Amino acid sequence: MFKKILLSVLMLSVTCSAQVLQKIKKTVAFVYGQTHVRDKDGKSVLLDGTLGTAFFVLYPDPRGGEDYGFIYIVTAKHVLKDEGEGKYLDKVRLRMNKKDGSGVSFGNIPVSDSQGKFLWLDDKDDPNADVAVTLFHPLEGQVDYLTFPLSDFSSDDSLKKSIVSEGDSVYLVGLMPQFTGENRNYPVVRHGYIALLSDEPIPLGANVKERVYVLELGSWPGQSGSPVFLSLGGMRNTSMMLRESYSLLGVMLGFVPNERPFETISPTNSVLLGDTSNIGISYVLPASEIVKVLNSKEAQQQRDADFQATP
């Protein structure tokens, strides 16, 4: 009898997980645009195609009623840069599914103005924090999307309360450049684990350290900006969770290259040994960084202006 009950619980958990992941897929959109690269001769070549992943979140505002809120697009800030030219792109195209199922729709989203000023919101206190958000006004009834609520974001407190640690499950939902779909978006779902939780900032580049989560989760170009979700179930803090719960852990920044820092003895400087191959480890910026940007004075000023302009 116990085995039958246990089997039923497991089947219920699997069913719920599949249903939740199908909904989460609808929070994701694909980012397209034009960017420059350098060929083998150092000549600048302009390309057009996939740049990364973005997702939609809902910031609640009681001024408009119980269920009212502002929709934001969230992605990694480097997705919006033309690395070949060393500046932000003029605009990107957001690829979404049409509501009637007839195909996909592209929405042009400005990134910088004619003077090159960045138009999205980021962390003014920490320009190295690789996340950017912007208000989104979808044409209701024309595109098929869902938003992820701010109430389901992970935080330091929620991670401690649930005793989250290395080995806990995570899911990434994002773009696979090799196949995006012709008639609709097909986000890929990848499953991995938390590999390291550190109280110390981790080096992400030359003179750049950030507090990030280290995941046993493969990533490749195109998945930068993807949402990464923490999946919890089973025994948590002396309680049994019969269904998996999903919270936004953070934003995918990219994979970790196979490089090892060394200090040379003579002359005194630093070198990196190894190569740029993907070792299957990736960095994720905590969801709390998104909340910080959304709670900023600049974001609130935008919401106030947008609310006042709403008929």
Phi, psi and omega in degrees: 000316180299319180297321180294319179295316180298318179298319179296320179296318180295319179294322178296319180297315179297316180298314180297319179299315181297318180295318180295317181295326176296322177289319181299325178304328182285351177274356188253142174228160181259139182257123177244159176176183179250132182217159181257146171228165178256131177279184185295340179265003180084008180278140180283129180238130180270127180241155176229128180169204183286138180246328183171199184237149173225165177213163186254134175233156180247123177258113186290148177214110185294347180298333182260003181118177186299320185257011184279146176190172179257135180267132179238147168266133179237137173204175173284138186298328183290343175297333185267007182257144170267092186297327180294332180255350178070035179208172177283152177292159175289320182199166171229164176247127181262118182265118183230162177279142175285147183296324184276003178077012184273000180149207181245160180230139178252130175246129179281125181241114178299144178245316179220159180271187184295340177266003179086008179288133180290128186263343180280168177266138176219187182275105181293334180280337183220084182297344178278349177294116192272067177211146178215147180225154175209149177297145182230131179238082181291151174283106185303135179087354183254330179239149184260109183207162171228158177248151176262125186286147179299333181293343180256022174276142173287152176219170177303319181294316182292325178294320179291319181297323180270004180052050178288137183210178176304137181103345178289151188280146174224155176231138172250137176234114184195192186277137169249105188303332182291338177205108179258342183100143179270319186259347175196163178289139175237088177293143176269143178249124179239143184245136178207202185219154171290126182261329182203130170245120185237141174280348181260148174295150184246136179296127178249352181176190182297117178059026179235119175233136180221155172278113182225163171266139178257123186242144167276079186204115181293144177217154177215167180308133184113335180262356172300136183091354180291147173284142176240128186248139174272130181245119182239142177195173180078211182282118177228114176055050178070007178242147179265123175262111183284336178239147176291141174248144182240130174226152180286115180280321181167197184249130178292127178262326179145177184277163179263122179286161181279068181236142180233125180281138175226150172259125178281151181277318179209123354289164185278105173198188183245148176224158175246127176253151180117213180209186184263016181293153181281124181262006178084007177249143181223163179251140178231128177281130184302147179299334180298334178290324175297315181299320179301316180293318181292333179270001184291161179299320181296320179294318180295322177297319177296318180295319179299315181293320181292321180294318180293330181277347181287127181295000000 
